[in-house]
Amino acid sequence: MATLLLRIPNDWVGNVSGNPDVAAKVLRCASKNGHGRQHLARIEEADDVTEEDSTSYIRSADSKSEGSFSENSSGSLLASVDMQSCRTCRMLGDSGCWLDSATSRPDRGIQLNVIAPNGAALARLVNNLKYIGASVVVEKITILRTARELSTEQERALQTAFDHGYFDIPKRIKLDDLARRLNVSKATLDVVLRRAQRKVVANHIGNI
């Protein structure tokens, strides 16, 4: 896992970061119809910022791009952004790395969290980004050890809990209802979730 601080010319997330009233975080990046790109992003807006304002930032990087928005339980917007192309996504694919998240920064930059299979792949990504005119600073590298990764059971429980609002405030599902959905006992699920959360937190703070 690596954290990169970027400035990418004509990138919609970077353009959003120029406005202190808007913050964007790309959660997923996928190909669309074999050539375009689709971003799933969370956008935080001040009260006086409209969806049209957010759309204008998206189109500032790609005039043919489109964004559709829906409000989630926390009050932020979930945006599905369809783009003709995304140079950052292409650089990730060419280097063999995967996107974990891309977040706008107040200084008009982007914090890019990526998963790299090895040092050579990360070096290719950095060189590819510099080739398209981006400034790149490698802020942090965390080695993911297999012993600390989530088991299949833990990953399934954590993903299902997240999808059904177990971590929302207030919770949208109770532990016993979640246990029935996963076909396990409430006590077993409680242990699985606690162990999974501990691994996630330990990895996040680098205590591995």
SEFI-608869 format. One record per atom (N, C-alpha, C): residue in three letters; x, y, z. Coordinates in pm, whole numbers, padded with zeros to 5 digits, always signed. Layout:
<nodes>
alaXYZ/...
</nodes>
This chain:
<nodes>
met+00085-00118+00000/met+00000+00000+00000/met+00089+00124+00000/ala+00056+00220-00086/ala+00135+00342-00093/ala+00043+00463-00099/thr+00086+00572-00037/thr+00014+00699-00042/thr+00096+00797-00123/leu+00038+00848-00231/leu+00105+00943-00319/leu+00033+01077-00311/leu+00109+01186-00309/leu+00053+01321-00316/leu+00077+01373-00457/leu-00030+01406-00526/leu-00022+01439-00669/leu-00076+01577-00700/arg-00027+01631-00808/arg-00091+01743-00879/arg-00097+01701-01025/ile-00218+01678-01074/ile-00236+01627-01210/ile-00306+01734-01293/pro-00247+01776-01405/pro-00312+01877-01489/pro-00448+01828-01538/asn-00550+01914-01525/asn-00682+01889-01582/asn-00743+01759-01531/asp-00744+01742-01399/asp-00807+01625-01337/asp-00924+01675-01253/trp-01042+01609-01263/trp-01160+01664-01197/trp-01150+01663-01045/val-01084+01563-00987/val-01068+01560-00842/val-00978+01675-00797/gly-00871+01700-00873/gly-00785+01813-00843/gly-00856+01945-00860/asn-00944+01955-00959/asn-01020+02078-00980/asn-01116+02103-00864/val-01178+01997-00813/val-01265+02010-00697/val-01188+02065-00578/ser-01063+02021-00562/ser-00985+02061-00444/ser-00955+02210-00442/gly-00977+02279-00555/gly-00957+02424-00555/gly-01066+02500-00485/asn-01177+02432-00450/asn-01288+02496-00380/asn-01293+02445-00237/pro-01272+02532-00138/pro-01272+02486+00003/pro-01408+02435+00050/asp-01514+02461-00027/asp-01648+02418+00013/asp-01686+02282-00045/val-01596+02221-00121/val-01626+02092-00182/val-01507+01998-00160/ala-01535+01873-00127/ala-01431+01772-00114/ala-01480+01645-00183/ala-01391+01577-00254/ala-01429+01457-00328/ala-01335+01343-00296/lys-01391+01223-00292/lys-01310+01103-00271/lys-01358+00996-00366/val-01270+00952-00458/val-01302+00844-00550/val-01285+00712-00477/leu-01392+00633-00475/leu-01391+00505-00403/leu-01365+00387-00495/arg-01409+00398-00620/arg-01391+00289-00715/arg-01368+00349-00854/cys-01295+00276-00936/cys-01273+00316-01075/cys-01286+00191-01161/ala-01373+00197-01262/ala-01396+00079-01345/ala-01407+00123-01491/ser-01376+00030-01581/ser-01393+00059-01723/ser-01542+00058-01756/lys-01580+00131-01859/lys-01721+00140-01899/lys-01731+00124-02050/asn-01804+00025-02092/asn-01824-00004-02234/asn-01692-00028-02308/gly-01593-00076-02234/gly-01468-00115-02298/gly-01371-00002-02325/his-01414+00127-02309/his-01320+00235-02340/his-01329+00351-02241/gly-01449+00385-02196/gly-01464+00494-02100/gly-01432+00450-01959/arg-01448+00541-01866/arg-01422+00513-01725/arg-01540+00559-01641/gln-01565+00487-01535/gln-01670+00524-01441/gln-01612+00531-01301/his-01629+00645-01236/his-01584+00664-01099/his-01705+00660-01005/leu-01689+00591-00893/leu-01784+00604-00783/leu-01716+00691-00680/ala-01777+00804-00648/ala-01712+00902-00561/ala-01808+00951-00453/arg-01751+00993-00341/arg-01828+01059-00236/arg-01790+01206-00237/ile-01891+01293-00244/ile-01866+01437-00251/ile-01931+01504-00131/glu-01850+01581-00058/glu-01899+01660+00054/glu-01911+01805+00008/glu-02030+01864+00029/glu-02053+02000-00017/glu-02100+02089+00097/ala-02063+02216+00090/ala-02122+02314+00181/ala-02267+02337+00142/asp-02345+02395+00232/asp-02489+02410+00208/asp-02521+02491+00084/asp-02436+02588+00051/asp-02467+02675-00062/asp-02410+02624-00195/val-02353+02503-00194/val-02300+02443-00316/val-02403+02346-00373/thr-02430+02354-00502/thr-02533+02272-00565/thr-02471+02157-00643/glu-02558+02062-00684/glu-02511+01954-00769/glu-02459+02007-00902/glu-02517+02118-00949/glu-02470+02179-01073/glu-02326+02229-01058/asp-02293+02280-00940/asp-02156+02324-00914/asp-02060+02206-00922/ser-02099+02093-00859/ser-02014+01974-00862/ser-01999+01922-01004/thr-02108+01926-01080/thr-02102+01881-01220/thr-02006+01967-01301/ser-02003+02097-01272/ser-01914+02186-01347/ser-01768+02151-01322/tyr-01735+02107-01198/tyr-01598+02066-01171/tyr-01563+01939-01248/ile-01658+01847-01254/ile-01635+01723-01326/ile-01613+01751-01474/arg-01696+01838-01531/arg-01686+01866-01674/arg-01567+01956-01708/ser-01508+02018-01607/ser-01391+02102-01634/ser-01274+02018-01682/ala-01273+01889-01649/ala-01167+01800-01694/ala-01206+01723-01819/asp-01336+01703-01840/asp-01384+01627-01956/asp-01523+01680-01990/ser-01531+01759-02095/ser-01657+01828-02129/ser-01770+01731-02160/lys-01737+01606-02195/lys-01840+01508-02229/lys-01876+01419-02110/ser-01817+01444-01995/ser-01843+01359-01878/ser-01980+01392-01819/glu-02036+01297-01748/glu-02166+01313-01684/glu-02156+01264-01540/gly-02231+01327-01451/gly-02235+01284-01313/gly-02378+01271-01264/ser-02411+01161-01201/ser-02542+01143-01138/ser-02520+01131-00988/phe-02610+01190-00909/phe-02587+01204-00766/phe-02703+01147-00686/ser-02671+01094-00568/ser-02772+01052-00471/ser-02717+01078-00333/glu-02804+01120-00241/glu-02760+01152-00106/glu-02759+01026-00021/asn-02650+01006+00055/asn-02644+00890+00144/asn-02684+00929+00286/ser-02678+00834+00378/ser-02729+00855+00513/ser-02651+00960+00591/ser-02526+00985+00553/ser-02445+01083+00625/ser-02466+01225+00573/gly-02546+01240+00467/gly-02572+01372+00411/gly-02482+01410+00297/ser-02378+01332+00270/ser-02290+01358+00157/ser-02352+01299+00030/leu-02295+01332-00084/leu-02346+01282-00211/leu-02262+01166-00261/leu-02328+01065-00311/leu-02259+00960-00385/leu-02274+00994-00533/ala-02164+01000-00602/ala-02165+01040-00742/ala-02114+00927-00830/ser-02186+00902-00938/ser-02138+00811-01042/ser-02094+00899-01158/val-01965+00899-01184/val-01908+00990-01284/val-01864+00910-01405/asp-01927+00934-01519/asp-01891+00868-01644/asp-01801+00960-01724/met-01683+00910-01762/met-01586+00991-01834/met-01542+00919-01961/gln-01505+00999-02061/gln-01454+00941-02185/gln-01321+00871-02159/ser-01242+00927-02069/ser-01112+00868-02038/ser-01066+00919-01902/cys-00973+00850-01841/cys-00913+00894-01716/cys-00766+00855-01721/arg-00679+00954-01731/arg-00537+00924-01745/arg-00482+00855-01622/thr-00530+00895-01504/thr-00480+00832-01381/thr-00517+00684-01377/cys-00643+00653-01414/cys-00686+00512-01418/cys-00601+00433-01518/arg-00572+00496-01632/arg-00492+00428-01732/arg-00350+00403-01682/met-00294+00500-01611/met-00159+00484-01556/met-00157+00372-01451/leu-00262+00364-01371/leu-00271+00257-01271/leu-00273+00121-01339/gly-00356+00108-01443/gly-00365-00020-01514/gly-00236-00058-01583/asp-00171+00039-01644/asp-00046+00011-01716/asp+00067-00030-01622/ser+00061+00019-01498/ser+00168-00011-01403/ser+00146-00140-01327/gly+00021-00191-01329/gly-00011-00311-01252/gly-00052-00283-01109/cys-00085-00157-01079/cys-00132-00119-00945/cys-00284-00106-00944/trp-00341-00100-00823/trp-00485-00086-00808/trp-00517+00035-00723/leu-00630+00101-00757/leu-00675+00216-00681/leu-00740+00173-00551/asp-00698+00233-00439/asp-00769+00216-00313/asp-00861+00335-00291/ser-00812+00456-00313/ser-00895+00577-00307/ser-00815+00694-00362/ala-00888+00797-00406/ala-00826+00923-00450/ala-00907+01035-00388/thr-00840+01120-00309/thr-00909+01221-00230/thr-00855+01359-00262/ser-00946+01456-00281/ser-00904+01593-00305/ser-00843+01651-00179/arg-00746+01743-00196/arg-00677+01809-00085/arg-00698+01960-00097/pro-00695+02032+00017/pro-00719+02176+00013/pro-00616+02253-00070/asp-00498+02193-00095/asp-00392+02264-00167/asp-00398+02239-00318/arg-00516+02202-00369/arg-00537+02171-00511/arg-00465+02044-00555/gly-00431+01961-00461/gly-00367+01834-00493/gly-00461+01718-00470/ile-00408+01597-00490/ile-00484+01474-00473/ile-00401+01378-00389/gln-00465+01316-00292/gln-00401+01207-00219/gln-00447+01076-00281/leu-00353+01004-00340/leu-00383+00879-00410/leu-00332+00763-00327/asn-00422+00678-00281/asn-00385+00556-00209/asn-00396+00439-00306/val-00286+00368-00324/val-00283+00260-00422/val-00228+00132-00359/ile-00267+00021-00417/ile-00212-00109-00377/ile-00120-00154-00489/ala+00006-00176-00456/ala+00106-00216-00554/ala+00156-00356-00519/pro+00166-00447-00617/pro+00211-00582-00587/pro+00359-00589-00549/asn+00436-00488-00591/asn+00579-00486-00559/asn+00635-00346-00586/gly+00761-00328-00551/gly+00824-00198-00569/gly+00838-00156-00713/ala+00858-00253-00802/ala+00874-00222-00944/ala+00744-00164-01002/ala+00630-00220-00961/ala+00501-00170-01009/ala+00477-00028-00959/leu+00511+00000-00833/leu+00496+00135-00780/leu+00586+00233-00852/ala+00710+00192-00882/ala+00802+00279-00956/ala+00748+00309-01095/arg+00689+00207-01161/arg+00629+00231-01294/arg+00516+00333-01285/leu+00434+00320-01181/leu+00322+00414-01165/leu+00373+00556-01147/val+00473+00574-01062/val+00528+00707-01038/val+00586+00765-01168/asn+00660+00684-01242/asn+00717+00730-01369/asn+00610+00762-01471/asn+00505+00679-01477/asn+00395+00704-01571/asn+00323+00834-01539/leu+00300+00859-01411/leu+00232+00982-01371/leu+00318+01105-01404/lys+00447+01094-01382/lys+00536+01206-01415/lys+00539+01229-01566/tyr+00526+01122-01643/tyr+00529+01133-01789/tyr+00413+01217-01841/ile+00296+01210-01774/ile+00180+01288-01820/ile+00178+01427-01756/gly+00286+01463-01687/gly+00297+01599-01635/gly+00256+01617-01491/ala+00234+01507-01419/ala+00194+01518-01278/ala+00318+01533-01190/ser+00304+01610-01083/ser+00407+01612-00980/ser+00368+01505-00877/val+00465+01427-00833/val+00437+01312-00747/val+00532+01311-00627/val+00476+01296-00509/val+00554+01275-00387/val+00503+01147-00322/val+00593+01052-00300/val+00555+00929-00230/val+00561+00959-00081/glu+00444+00972-00017/glu+00438+01013+00123/glu+00457+00895+00218/lys+00402+00778+00182/lys+00405+00666+00276/lys+00395+00534+00202/ile+00468+00436+00246/ile+00459+00299+00193/ile+00438+00206+00311/thr+00333+00125+00304/thr+00302+00028+00409/thr+00305-00111+00349/ile+00381-00199+00409/ile+00389-00337+00361/ile+00274-00416+00420/leu+00191-00476+00334/leu+00080-00558+00381/leu+00129-00700+00399/arg+00126-00748+00519/arg+00168-00884+00547/arg+00048-00977+00545/thr+00065-01093+00484/thr-00046-01187+00469/thr-00111-01221+00602/ala-00031-01233+00707/ala-00086-01272+00837/ala-00184-01169+00891/arg-00175-01044+00842/arg-00262-00939+00893/arg-00379-00910+00800/glu-00387-00976+00688/glu-00497-00952+00596/glu-00624-01019+00646/leu-00738-00969+00599/leu-00865-01026+00640/leu-00884-01165+00581/ser-00943-01253+00661/ser-00983-01382+00608/ser-01107-01364+00522/thr-01141-01466+00443/thr-01261-01459+00360/thr-01385-01436+00445/glu-01392-01503+00560/glu-01506-01487+00651/glu-01513-01345+00705/gln-01398-01291+00745/gln-01396-01156+00799/gln-01432-01052+00694/glu-01379-01069+00574/glu-01407-00974+00466/glu-01555-00975+00431/arg-01615-01095+00422/arg-01758-01106+00390/arg-01843-01042+00499/ala-01810-01069+00625/ala-01887-01012+00735/ala-01875-00860+00737/leu-01754-00809+00719/leu-01731-00665+00723/leu-01801-00595+00607/gln-01793-00653+00487/gln-01857-00592+00370/gln-02009-00594+00384/thr-02065-00706+00432/thr-02210-00715+00449/thr-02258-00616+00556/ala-02182-00606+00665/ala-02218-00512+00771/ala-02216-00368+00719/phe-02116-00336+00640/phe-02106-00201+00583/phe-02220-00174+00486/asp-02246-00268+00397/asp-02350-00249+00295/asp-02488-00231+00356/his-02513-00294+00471/his-02646-00289+00533/his-02656-00185+00645/gly-02553-00100+00656/gly-02562+00013+00749/gly-02533-00016+00894/tyr-02458-00125+00921/tyr-02426-00158+01061/tyr-02334-00052+01124/phe-02251+00012+01042/phe-02157+00112+01094/phe-02211+00254+01082/asp-02334+00268+01029/asp-02393+00401+01019/asp-02432+00452+01158/ile-02451+00582+01169/ile-02498+00644+01294/ile-02626+00720+01263/pro-02742+00671+01309/pro-02763+00547+01387/pro-02754+00424+01297/lys-02735+00306+01357/lys-02728+00181+01282/lys-02859+00158+01206/arg-02844+00105+01083/arg-02962+00068+01005/arg-02995-00081+01017/ile-02909-00156+01082/ile-02934-00298+01105/ile-02871-00338+01237/lys-02940-00425+01312/lys-02888-00472+01440/lys-02801-00596+01418/leu-02718-00623+01519/leu-02624-00735+01508/leu-02697-00867+01489/asp-02807-00890+01560/asp-02877-01018+01546/asp-02940-01033+01409/asp-02991-00922+01351/asp-03046-00928+01216/asp-02935-00955+01114/leu-02820-00894+01137/leu-02706-00916+01048/leu-02658-01060+01058/ala-02659-01116+01179/ala-02617-01255+01200/ala-02709-01351+01124/arg-02840-01323+01129/arg-02934-01409+01056/arg-02910-01399+00906/arg-02878-01280+00857/arg-02851-01264+00714/arg-02727-01342+00671/leu-02628-01351+00761/leu-02504-01423+00731/leu-02510-01569+00773/asn-02621-01607+00837/asn-02642-01746+00881/asn-02536-01791+00981/val-02505-01704+01078/val-02414-01737+01188/val-02478-01689+01317/ser-02424-01734+01430/ser-02477-01689+01558/ser-02434-01545+01585/lys-02511-01478+01669/lys-02479-01340+01704/lys-02343-01330+01771/ala-02313-01425+01861/ala-02184-01423+01932/ala-02067-01443+01837/thr-02084-01537+01741/thr-01977-01562+01645/thr-01953-01439+01558/leu-02060-01378+01511/leu-02045-01260+01426/leu-01979-01146+01501/asp-02012-01129+01629/asp-01951-01023+01708/asp-01799-01039+01713/val-01753-01162+01733/val-01609-01190+01738/val-01545-01166+01601/val-01609-01214+01494/val-01555-01198+01359/val-01540-01050+01325/leu-01641-00970+01355/leu-01636-00828+01324/leu-01530-00756+01407/arg-01519-00791+01534/arg-01419-00726+01618/arg-01277-00755+01568/arg-01251-00881+01533/arg-01118-00917+01484/arg-01090-00849+01349/ala-01192-00843+01263/ala-01174-00778+01133/ala-01146-00630+01150/gln-01222-00564+01236/gln-01203-00421+01259/gln-01065-00392+01318/arg-01019-00478+01406/arg-00887-00458+01464/arg-00778-00465+01357/lys-00792-00560+01263/lys-00693-00571+01155/lys-00695-00447+01066/val-00816-00399+01036/val-00829-00281+00950/val-00766-00160+01016/val-00795-00140+01144/val-00739-00026+01218/val-00589-00037+01231/ala-00540-00157+01263/ala-00396-00178+01277/ala-00324-00150+01146/asn-00383-00191+01035/asn-00322-00166+00905/asn-00322-00016+00874/his-00433+00052+00909/his-00445+00194+00879/his-00340+00278+00952/ile-00312+00244+01079/ile-00216+00323+01155/ile-00075+00270+01143/gly-00059+00165+01061/gly+00074+00112+01036/gly+00126+00021+01144/asn+00040-00027+01232/asn+00083-00114+01341/asn+00071-00259+01298/ile+00158-00301+01204/ile+00153-00437+01152/ile+00289-00503+01165/
</nodes>
